[in-house]
Amino acid sequence: KRRVRRTLEDFMKSMESGETQELNLILKGDVSGSVEALEDSLAKIDVGDEVSLRVIDRGVGAITETNVDLAAASDAIIIGFNVRPQGKATEMAEREGVEIRYYTVIYQAIEEIEAALKGMLKPEYEEQTLGQAEIRAIFRSSKIGNIAGCMVTSGVIRRNAKVRLIRDGSVVQDNLDLASLKREKDDAAEVREGFECGLVLKGFNDIKEGDVVEAFEMKEIPRA
């Protein structure tokens, strides 16, 4: 029975909330100097306290079944620098779901592992306001609820954006979705400043003339 393979890409996609995450590595190289250089360079990767990198074993020479066994037991990835597996190590790695990555240039190994560690960091988001629309009229519908007849007063209102309802400067309801957005009688993906639109707030009907609908989206901040 083959175990589910955990790859460096899995670590890059891993976004578990709030827990310190650890990337375990086993280093094998052709000479002790290259193993030491690789380990020293890895130790200098700085991605803060949220994630950590641990070299659980290192050695010179071919990648062995013992290395694969340890990697399987500790959920580690094997980094081979100018070396290859010996005996049945490749077959065993396939069966145990252990990833072996091969490099001949140190900086390439460093770049990929640093990218993996940064990928393990929880994404950071910032809110970006898209636009506002003022409710000028309300139309009642037994089928779809209250339809807000609006004028877009700034920016843009997007159908797939999140919205909040503001009344007299206070937020009445936050993080709402639009059930529909229409420009005249046609469905619209977005309506820009200076145009009228009709919109329905999903699951929320307590709207009044003079209320403001503010559209926003959460943008991921790229990690430095």
TORDO-580953 format. One line per field, with one value per residue: residue number from 1; residue in three letters; chain; y, x, z of N, C-alpha, C in turn. Coordinates in pm, 1 decimal. Each point is the difference from the previous one (the first is absolute). Last residue first. Example, Ala and Ser with C-alpha at 12.3 -4.5 7.8 and 13.67 -1.06 7.14 Angstrom:
# TORDO-580953
num: [2	1]
residuo: [Ser	Ala]
cadena: [A	A]
nc2: [-225.0	-572.0]
nc1: [1285.0	29.0]
nc3: [708.0	-7.0]
cac2: [119.0	119.0]
cac1: [82.0	-89.0]
cac3: [6.0	0.0]
cc2: [109.0	120.0]
cc1: [-77.0	90.0]
cc3: [73.0	0.0]
This chain:
# TORDO-580953
num: [224	223	222	221	220	219	218	217	216	215	214	213	212	211	210	209	208	207	206	205	204	203	202	201	200	199	198	197	196	195	194	193	192	191	190	189	188	187	186	185	184	183	182	181	180	179	178	177	176	175	174	173	172	171	170	169	168	167	166	165	164	163	162	161	160	159	158	157	156	155	154	153	152	151	150	149	148	147	146	145	144	143	142	141	140	139	138	137	136	135	134	133	132	131	130	129	128	127	126	125	124	123	122	121	120	119	118	117	116	115	114	113	112	111	110	109	108	107	106	105	104	103	102	101	100	99	98	97	96	95	94	93	92	91	90	89	88	87	86	85	84	83	82	81	80	79	78	77	76	75	74	73	72	71	70	69	68	67	66	65	64	63	62	61	60	59	58	57	56	55	54	53	52	51	50	49	48	47	46	45	44	43	42	41	40	39	38	37	36	35	34	33	32	31	30	29	28	27	26	25	24	23	22	21	20	19	18	17	16	15	14	13	12	11	10	9	8	7	6	5	4	3	2	1]
residuo: [Ala	Arg	Pro	Ile	Glu	Lys	Met	Glu	Phe	Ala	Glu	Val	Val	Asp	Gly	Glu	Lys	Ile	Asp	Asn	Phe	Gly	Lys	Leu	Val	Leu	Gly	Cys	Glu	Phe	Gly	Glu	Arg	Val	Glu	Ala	Ala	Asp	Asp	Lys	Glu	Arg	Lys	Leu	Ser	Ala	Leu	Asp	Leu	Asn	Asp	Gln	Val	Val	Ser	Gly	Asp	Arg	Ile	Leu	Arg	Val	Lys	Ala	Asn	Arg	Arg	Ile	Val	Gly	Ser	Thr	Val	Met	Cys	Gly	Ala	Ile	Asn	Gly	Ile	Lys	Ser	Ser	Arg	Phe	Ile	Ala	Arg	Ile	Glu	Ala	Gln	Gly	Leu	Thr	Gln	Glu	Glu	Tyr	Glu	Pro	Lys	Leu	Met	Gly	Lys	Leu	Ala	Ala	Glu	Ile	Glu	Glu	Ile	Ala	Gln	Tyr	Ile	Val	Thr	Tyr	Tyr	Arg	Ile	Glu	Val	Gly	Glu	Arg	Glu	Ala	Met	Glu	Thr	Ala	Lys	Gly	Gln	Pro	Arg	Val	Asn	Phe	Gly	Ile	Ile	Ile	Ala	Asp	Ser	Ala	Ala	Ala	Leu	Asp	Val	Asn	Thr	Glu	Thr	Ile	Ala	Gly	Val	Gly	Arg	Asp	Ile	Val	Arg	Leu	Ser	Val	Glu	Asp	Gly	Val	Asp	Ile	Lys	Ala	Leu	Ser	Asp	Glu	Leu	Ala	Glu	Val	Ser	Gly	Ser	Val	Asp	Gly	Lys	Leu	Ile	Leu	Asn	Leu	Glu	Gln	Thr	Glu	Gly	Ser	Glu	Met	Ser	Lys	Met	Phe	Asp	Glu	Leu	Thr	Arg	Arg	Val	Arg	Arg	Lys]
cadena: [A	A	A	A	A	A	A	A	A	A	A	A	A	A	A	A	A	A	A	A	A	A	A	A	A	A	A	A	A	A	A	A	A	A	A	A	A	A	A	A	A	A	A	A	A	A	A	A	A	A	A	A	A	A	A	A	A	A	A	A	A	A	A	A	A	A	A	A	A	A	A	A	A	A	A	A	A	A	A	A	A	A	A	A	A	A	A	A	A	A	A	A	A	A	A	A	A	A	A	A	A	A	A	A	A	A	A	A	A	A	A	A	A	A	A	A	A	A	A	A	A	A	A	A	A	A	A	A	A	A	A	A	A	A	A	A	A	A	A	A	A	A	A	A	A	A	A	A	A	A	A	A	A	A	A	A	A	A	A	A	A	A	A	A	A	A	A	A	A	A	A	A	A	A	A	A	A	A	A	A	A	A	A	A	A	A	A	A	A	A	A	A	A	A	A	A	A	A	A	A	A	A	A	A	A	A	A	A	A	A	A	A	A	A	A	A	A	A	A	A	A	A	A	A]
nc2: [3951.3	-59.6	156.4	77.7	-29.7	169.9	74.6	334.4	312.3	396.2	253.5	291.5	323.0	284.1	240.0	-208.4	-497.3	-572.7	-523.4	-478.9	-468.1	-425.6	122.9	448.2	290.1	424.9	365.4	497.3	470.4	367.4	258.9	-275.8	-527.3	-565.9	-575.3	-433.4	-68.6	-84.1	237.5	353.2	462.1	-96.9	-332.7	-434.3	-378.9	-243.4	148.7	10.4	139.3	202.7	347.7	389.9	412.3	454.5	551.3	461.0	83.2	-422.0	-430.3	-532.5	-349.0	-415.9	-312.5	-205.8	-118.0	294.9	521.4	571.7	483.6	545.1	366.4	115.5	-290.8	-121.9	-315.0	-334.0	-494.3	-414.7	-429.0	-494.1	-401.3	-138.3	324.6	534.7	589.4	468.2	519.7	450.7	259.2	-144.8	-8.3	-173.4	-80.6	-268.4	-266.3	-145.7	-339.6	-279.7	-389.8	-465.4	-466.2	-553.0	-403.2	-334.1	-319.3	87.2	138.5	-337.9	-186.1	231.9	-56.8	-371.9	25.5	237.7	-212.5	-309.1	167.4	146.5	-314.3	-360.0	-414.3	-345.9	-285.3	-254.3	-349.7	-187.9	-384.0	-368.6	-500.8	-275.0	173.8	-26.9	-408.7	-91.5	192.9	-204.0	-438.1	-19.2	450.4	565.7	474.9	515.6	478.8	212.7	-77.3	-16.6	-151.7	41.1	-149.5	-211.6	-374.7	-476.8	-83.9	87.6	-319.2	-360.1	73.4	-29.2	-425.9	-212.1	285.6	355.3	151.4	280.0	268.3	296.2	163.0	126.4	240.9	539.0	409.1	502.1	327.2	421.1	381.2	395.3	278.2	-0.5	-51.1	-301.1	-193.7	-462.1	-249.6	2.4	-294.0	-449.3	-111.9	-48.1	-406.4	-367.1	-14.8	-153.4	-469.4	-300.8	-155.1	39.8	47.7	114.8	77.8	269.1	256.3	414.4	236.9	387.5	241.3	198.6	238.3	-160.7	-229.9	-93.8	-231.2	-84.9	-97.7	-435.0	-335.6	-51.6	-274.6	-491.1	-506.4	-459.0	-451.8	-531.9	-527.9	-561.1]
nc1: [747.3	-538.1	-506.7	-528.2	-545.4	-520.7	-565.3	-450.2	-504.1	-448.1	-467.7	-490.8	-375.8	-494.8	-408.6	-481.1	-48.3	-10.6	28.7	4.4	344.4	179.0	245.6	-76.6	-81.5	-62.4	30.2	163.6	244.3	415.4	402.7	429.7	9.2	-92.7	26.9	-111.7	-516.4	-535.6	-452.4	-340.6	191.1	395.8	104.0	113.9	-81.2	59.2	404.1	259.1	253.9	235.0	-150.9	-380.2	-118.9	328.3	46.4	-83.1	-449.2	-101.8	201.0	161.3	328.4	260.4	326.8	69.5	-115.0	-231.1	156.5	62.1	306.7	172.0	-274.4	-463.3	-450.6	-526.5	-483.8	-434.4	-144.3	-340.2	-211.4	-207.9	-103.9	-461.5	-349.7	100.3	53.8	310.6	238.4	380.1	397.5	526.9	543.5	540.1	583.3	531.2	424.9	363.7	314.4	304.6	359.8	315.6	358.7	140.1	290.9	415.7	261.5	245.1	445.8	323.1	134.7	314.1	452.7	214.2	162.5	407.8	411.7	191.1	243.7	446.5	370.8	98.7	-82.5	-446.8	-507.6	-400.9	-411.0	-435.0	-371.7	-341.3	18.2	104.7	337.7	438.0	230.0	219.3	422.2	372.5	262.4	515.7	240.9	-21.0	228.3	294.3	138.9	-295.3	-528.1	-416.1	-504.6	-427.6	-375.1	-270.6	95.2	42.6	160.8	453.9	319.2	78.9	274.2	467.3	185.6	89.3	344.6	338.8	524.0	425.9	138.2	-317.7	-407.8	-511.5	-364.0	-126.7	-373.8	-302.2	-478.1	-417.0	-222.7	284.9	319.5	249.6	534.2	487.6	443.0	132.8	99.0	441.1	313.4	-6.5	217.3	464.8	173.3	15.3	350.9	427.7	95.5	-78.9	-312.7	-506.8	-519.3	-401.8	-531.8	-436.0	-512.3	-341.1	-433.5	-356.9	-372.6	-494.4	-422.2	-286.4	135.1	142.0	309.9	198.8	456.8	133.1	-66.5	317.8	373.8	-160.0	-229.6	-333.4	-276.2	28.9	-61.1	-8.8]
nc3: [125.7	-45.5	-149.9	65.4	-127.4	11.5	27.6	-81.8	-55.1	-17.6	209.9	54.5	283.6	127.3	-60.4	-31.4	167.3	175.5	161.3	-142.4	-97.9	-188.5	-431.2	-301.5	-469.2	-403.4	-464.9	-235.2	-286.5	-89.5	84.9	156.5	-91.1	-15.8	-132.6	-145.8	-185.6	-240.8	-172.0	-62.1	142.4	171.2	456.9	370.7	452.7	400.8	347.6	492.4	497.9	420.4	368.3	217.9	194.6	57.7	-5.1	-149.0	-163.6	-211.6	-347.6	-164.5	-314.0	-330.6	-386.6	-499.3	-471.3	-314.6	-20.5	-26.6	21.1	48.6	243.5	19.7	-195.1	69.5	47.0	193.8	213.4	176.5	314.5	-18.4	-273.1	-135.4	62.4	-33.2	0.2	-13.1	93.3	-61.2	13.8	190.2	-102.8	-52.4	-69.2	-32.9	41.8	418.9	293.3	418.5	141.2	173.4	27.5	75.5	212.1	-42.6	-238.1	-400.5	38.9	17.3	-410.0	-259.8	106.2	-176.7	-443.2	-74.0	111.6	-297.8	-357.6	67.2	-17.5	-392.0	-193.1	165.6	112.0	337.5	202.3	331.9	185.9	82.6	-12.4	-383.7	-283.2	153.6	-45.8	-405.7	-60.1	219.3	-51.7	-140.4	48.0	-163.8	-101.3	-29.5	5.3	314.0	222.6	392.7	228.8	369.9	408.7	393.2	307.2	-88.4	-440.4	-85.2	135.1	-288.6	-374.3	52.4	-2.9	-410.6	-287.5	-310.0	-85.6	152.2	456.9	378.3	414.0	273.5	185.1	-84.4	-42.1	3.0	68.1	77.8	173.5	123.5	-371.2	-412.4	-225.4	-103.6	54.8	53.2	-392.6	-167.0	195.9	-138.4	-403.2	7.8	166.3	-288.5	-311.0	145.7	48.8	-435.7	-313.2	206.6	284.9	415.0	200.5	273.6	160.7	175.2	288.5	268.6	368.1	54.9	-131.4	-427.8	-491.4	-490.1	-448.2	-439.9	-76.1	123.1	-309.3	-341.6	62.7	95.5	142.2	-93.5	158.2	24.1	-150.8	16.9]
cac2: [53.6	-6.8	-89.4	79.5	-62.5	-24.8	-25.5	-134.6	-11.9	-124.9	12.3	-134.0	-10.5	-93.1	75.7	104.6	124.3	113.1	121.3	85.5	118.2	-33.6	-140.3	-52.7	-72.4	-111.1	-64.9	-145.9	-59.1	-80.7	82.7	130.0	102.9	127.9	116.3	-45.0	69.0	-37.5	-107.0	-130.0	1.3	133.0	27.0	136.8	41.1	-106.4	47.5	-27.9	-53.4	-126.8	-11.1	-141.5	-75.3	-126.1	-121.2	-10.4	115.5	88.2	110.2	101.3	30.9	133.6	7.0	57.5	-106.8	-106.7	-125.6	-108.2	-102.4	-128.4	-2.0	134.4	-22.9	77.4	76.8	80.9	137.2	39.1	142.8	90.3	14.8	-108.4	-117.5	-115.4	-124.8	-71.4	-141.9	-50.7	111.0	-52.6	47.6	33.2	15.3	111.5	10.6	49.9	103.5	34.6	134.2	70.9	123.6	119.3	34.3	111.6	-52.3	-51.5	118.2	53.1	-92.9	19.2	128.5	-25.9	-81.6	75.6	103.2	-69.5	-45.6	110.6	28.9	137.6	5.4	128.6	-4.3	105.0	24.5	72.2	93.3	136.9	67.0	-75.1	1.9	137.9	13.9	-80.4	70.2	123.7	13.9	-116.5	-129.5	-109.5	-70.5	-143.6	-74.7	95.1	-64.4	85.5	-26.3	-1.9	87.7	87.5	137.8	3.9	-44.6	104.5	110.9	-47.8	1.9	140.1	50.8	-39.2	-140.8	-2.8	-28.0	-123.8	0.1	-100.4	39.2	-90.2	-107.9	-105.3	-83.8	-102.7	-29.9	-128.5	-84.3	-103.7	31.7	19.4	64.5	40.1	146.7	57.8	-22.7	89.9	137.7	15.5	-1.2	126.5	107.1	-21.2	46.7	145.4	62.2	22.8	-77.0	64.5	-91.5	45.6	-87.6	-35.4	-87.5	-73.4	-40.6	-113.1	5.2	-89.6	27.5	124.7	-32.0	126.8	-21.8	27.8	133.9	95.0	-9.0	80.8	138.3	61.6	140.2	65.4	124.7	113.6	118.4	119.2]
cac1: [128.6	107.9	112.2	123.7	113.9	113.5	120.7	57.6	143.3	58.9	143.4	56.1	111.7	107.1	108.2	50.2	-78.4	65.4	-24.1	-102.4	-15.1	-39.6	-33.0	95.5	-65.7	72.6	-88.6	-4.7	-97.8	-106.9	-81.7	-42.9	96.7	-61.2	36.7	113.4	127.8	98.9	95.7	-64.3	-129.4	10.7	-52.0	39.2	-6.1	-76.6	-108.7	14.2	-114.6	36.9	128.6	28.2	-117.1	-17.7	29.7	141.5	40.6	-114.6	31.0	-105.0	-53.7	-54.1	-70.0	70.9	61.0	-94.9	20.2	-64.1	-72.5	61.9	146.6	52.8	139.6	90.4	116.0	32.6	45.9	97.7	5.9	25.9	143.2	89.4	-29.9	-27.8	-29.0	-108.7	-8.3	-138.8	-91.3	-133.7	-103.3	-124.5	-120.7	-88.6	-21.9	-133.9	7.3	-126.1	-44.3	-93.0	-47.3	-6.7	-140.1	-48.3	-62.2	-132.5	-85.8	-22.6	-88.4	-135.6	-48.0	-37.7	-122.1	-115.8	-36.8	-60.4	-131.4	-96.2	-49.7	40.4	143.4	56.5	140.8	27.5	144.7	52.4	107.4	-45.9	-21.3	-97.1	-129.7	-48.8	-51.0	-123.5	-99.3	-42.9	-144.5	-83.9	62.6	-34.1	-119.9	-4.0	98.2	86.4	121.4	68.6	143.5	35.3	106.1	-66.8	-1.6	-39.5	-140.0	-83.6	-4.6	-73.8	-141.6	-41.6	-5.8	-132.1	-20.7	-121.5	-128.6	-17.0	70.3	104.1	81.8	112.4	-2.1	76.9	83.5	62.9	139.7	43.4	-116.0	-22.1	-70.1	-142.5	-77.3	-130.9	-9.3	-15.6	-139.0	-85.7	24.4	-64.5	-145.3	-34.9	12.5	-108.5	-123.5	0.7	-48.4	112.1	114.4	81.9	106.4	94.7	116.9	83.9	112.8	40.9	139.5	16.9	136.2	97.8	48.4	-15.7	-73.3	-35.5	-51.8	-144.0	-20.3	37.5	-102.4	-114.6	33.9	105.5	4.4	130.0	-19.8	-39.6	83.5	-85.6]
cac3: [-51.9	99.4	-30.8	-5.1	68.5	-88.9	79.0	-17.7	30.6	-51.2	-30.2	-19.1	-94.3	39.0	64.0	-90.0	-1.2	-66.5	79.0	-60.4	84.8	137.0	28.1	97.6	109.4	62.8	95.2	-1.1	91.3	-59.8	-88.1	52.6	37.4	-38.5	78.4	81.4	-21.9	101.6	-31.6	26.2	-67.2	-60.5	-134.5	-35.3	-140.6	-67.4	-84.9	-142.9	-74.2	-63.9	-70.4	-27.8	48.0	-73.3	77.6	35.4	83.0	24.4	91.3	-2.8	133.0	24.4	127.4	114.5	81.8	34.1	-74.5	76.1	-74.9	-34.8	-13.7	26.6	40.4	-85.3	48.2	-117.1	23.4	-102.1	-31.2	112.5	29.6	-42.0	82.5	-85.5	71.5	-67.0	36.7	0.7	-29.1	-30.1	91.8	-69.7	79.7	-31.6	-144.8	-32.9	-101.9	-64.6	36.8	-88.2	62.4	-84.0	-23.1	81.4	121.6	-35.0	-11.6	134.1	71.6	-55.2	53.5	139.9	4.2	-52.8	98.0	114.4	-47.4	8.6	135.1	30.2	-29.0	-40.6	-38.2	-98.5	-8.3	-116.3	37.0	-19.6	129.0	80.1	-70.8	12.3	136.2	6.9	-82.9	66.7	-19.7	30.8	-27.9	91.5	-45.6	30.5	-81.5	-69.5	-48.9	-97.0	-16.2	-141.8	-50.9	-96.2	52.4	141.4	10.3	-60.7	94.9	118.3	-38.6	-11.9	137.4	51.9	33.2	82.1	-64.4	-75.6	-129.2	-22.4	-113.8	-25.1	99.2	-67.2	86.5	-82.3	29.8	-54.8	-29.2	101.1	125.1	-29.8	107.3	-53.9	-13.1	134.2	42.7	-78.9	44.6	130.9	-19.8	-65.6	98.8	96.9	-64.5	-18.1	122.8	91.9	-49.9	-102.5	-42.8	-101.9	12.0	-115.2	34.1	-119.0	-8.9	-90.8	-53.4	61.0	134.3	76.0	121.8	64.8	134.9	0.7	-54.2	103.8	104.9	-44.7	32.6	-79.6	42.8	-13.0	-73.6	84.6	-12.1	0.0]
cc2: [-114.7	52.2	3.7	-95.6	87.5	-63.2	-39.6	-10.3	-140.4	-1.4	-135.3	18.5	-145.5	-2.4	-88.3	83.1	95.3	120.3	118.7	132.9	99.1	119.5	-20.4	-139.7	-53.9	-61.0	-115.5	-47.8	-151.5	-53.6	-75.1	78.5	129.5	110.4	123.9	114.2	-59.3	66.8	-30.1	-117.5	-137.2	8.8	144.9	23.9	143.9	33.9	-119.7	62.3	-31.9	-68.6	-135.8	-8.0	-149.6	-78.0	-124.8	-122.7	-15.5	109.0	90.4	104.1	109.4	15.0	142.3	-18.2	52.7	-101.6	-107.9	-126.0	-99.1	-91.0	-139.1	6.6	136.8	-25.3	87.3	99.9	66.0	145.8	31.0	144.6	95.8	16.6	-114.7	-121.4	-110.3	-133.6	-60.8	-147.6	-44.2	118.7	-54.6	42.9	34.2	3.0	119.8	17.7	41.5	111.9	31.3	141.6	74.5	119.9	125.5	26.0	111.5	-55.1	-42.2	121.6	53.3	-89.7	27.8	128.5	-24.2	-79.2	73.0	102.0	-73.5	-41.8	108.2	38.4	140.2	-15.6	136.8	5.3	106.3	16.0	69.7	103.3	144.7	75.7	-63.2	13.9	140.7	16.3	-68.5	73.9	127.7	26.8	-112.1	-126.2	-109.5	-58.6	-147.5	-75.7	98.3	-69.4	90.8	-20.2	-14.1	100.4	100.1	142.9	14.2	-35.6	111.7	112.2	-39.9	10.3	146.1	48.3	-26.4	-146.1	2.5	-17.3	-133.6	12.4	-103.9	54.4	-101.5	-114.1	-104.5	-79.4	-112.9	-24.6	-137.9	-99.2	-122.2	20.9	19.9	54.9	45.6	151.6	66.0	-13.5	97.8	141.8	23.5	10.9	134.9	112.5	-17.2	50.9	151.9	75.4	15.5	-84.6	68.8	-109.3	38.5	-100.1	-40.4	-79.6	-79.6	-27.9	-124.5	24.8	-89.0	-5.4	119.1	-25.7	132.6	-2.4	37.7	142.4	99.1	-3.8	92.8	142.0	66.3	146.5	77.3	123.2	111.4	124.2]
cc1: [98.4	129.4	104.9	114.9	123.2	112.7	112.1	125.4	47.2	149.2	54.5	145.3	47.4	107.6	111.9	103.0	58.3	-93.8	75.3	-21.1	-94.3	-17.8	-32.1	-43.6	109.5	-81.8	75.8	-106.8	5.9	-92.8	-114.7	-81.5	-65.9	88.6	-72.2	46.4	106.6	133.5	90.6	94.6	-63.7	-116.9	26.0	-43.7	45.5	-15.2	-70.9	-116.3	39.7	-117.6	10.8	125.7	24.5	-114.4	-25.9	37.5	143.3	43.9	-122.2	28.9	-105.1	-38.8	-52.3	-82.1	75.6	61.1	-91.6	12.0	-63.7	-89.1	45.6	152.8	67.5	141.0	61.8	106.3	30.9	35.9	112.4	6.7	31.0	142.1	94.6	-23.1	-30.2	-19.1	-122.5	3.2	-146.6	-96.1	-135.5	-102.2	-118.7	-120.8	-87.5	-11.4	-142.8	22.1	-126.3	-21.7	-86.6	-50.6	-5.1	-146.7	-51.2	-74.9	-142.2	-92.0	-32.7	-100.2	-142.3	-49.6	-46.4	-128.8	-126.2	-49.9	-74.5	-139.2	-108.2	-62.8	53.4	146.8	47.0	150.2	19.4	150.9	48.7	102.5	-48.9	-37.1	-107.7	-137.0	-59.5	-66.4	-135.2	-108.5	-55.7	-146.5	-96.2	77.3	-33.4	-132.4	8.7	113.1	82.6	130.5	54.7	150.7	14.4	98.7	-60.1	-16.3	-50.2	-147.6	-92.0	-17.3	-87.5	-149.2	-43.6	-17.3	-143.0	-39.0	-115.1	-142.3	-26.0	59.5	109.9	78.3	112.2	12.5	70.2	94.1	49.2	146.4	39.1	-110.3	-24.3	-78.8	-144.6	-84.7	-134.6	-18.4	-26.5	-145.7	-92.0	18.1	-71.7	-151.3	-42.1	1.1	-120.4	-130.1	-6.9	-51.4	122.8	119.5	78.0	102.6	93.6	107.7	75.5	124.4	22.9	148.1	20.0	137.8	106.2	67.3	0.4	-75.5	-24.7	-57.1	-147.8	-26.7	30.0	-112.9	-114.1	29.0	118.8	-8.5	131.8	-20.2	-53.0	89.2]
cc3: [-16.8	-62.7	111.1	-30.2	-17.0	79.4	-96.8	84.4	-33.9	31.3	-42.5	-43.2	-4.8	-108.0	52.2	75.3	-103.6	-1.4	-59.8	71.6	-67.4	91.7	148.4	40.8	91.8	112.8	62.0	96.9	-9.0	108.2	-65.3	-103.6	47.1	56.1	-52.4	88.9	90.4	-32.8	119.1	-19.6	22.5	-96.0	-39.4	-143.3	-14.0	-147.4	-62.3	-75.0	-143.5	-69.1	-69.5	-85.2	-15.8	64.0	-83.8	80.8	51.0	97.0	10.9	106.8	-16.3	146.1	17.3	127.5	121.1	96.8	53.6	-84.9	98.0	-81.6	-38.4	-5.8	12.8	51.3	-107.7	40.7	-133.5	25.2	-99.4	-46.4	114.5	52.7	-34.0	89.1	-100.8	69.3	-66.5	34.7	4.5	-15.0	-42.0	104.3	-89.1	91.7	-35.4	-150.8	-35.6	-100.0	-78.0	49.4	-100.2	80.3	-86.8	-30.9	90.3	119.9	-36.0	-4.2	138.7	72.2	-48.5	65.6	143.6	15.6	-44.6	102.4	112.2	-47.9	-1.4	134.1	28.5	-33.3	-47.2	-25.0	-107.3	12.0	-126.8	42.2	-14.7	127.8	88.3	-66.9	21.2	138.0	11.1	-79.8	62.9	-29.8	39.3	-35.8	102.9	-48.3	38.0	-68.2	-80.4	-38.0	-109.8	-7.8	-150.9	-59.5	-97.6	50.3	143.4	13.4	-52.3	102.8	118.5	-28.9	1.3	143.9	47.0	22.0	99.9	-51.6	-68.1	-139.1	-16.6	-118.4	-21.3	100.5	-85.4	90.4	-89.5	34.8	-52.2	-35.9	86.3	129.4	-44.8	113.8	-57.0	-7.0	135.0	41.8	-72.5	53.8	133.1	-17.4	-58.7	104.0	93.8	-59.6	-13.3	121.5	89.5	-37.0	-111.8	-29.5	-114.2	39.3	-126.3	37.3	-128.2	-20.2	-85.3	-60.5	58.3	136.7	94.1	130.0	70.8	141.1	3.4	-46.7	111.7	103.9	-42.1	48.1	-67.4	43.5	1.4	-87.0	90.9	0.0]
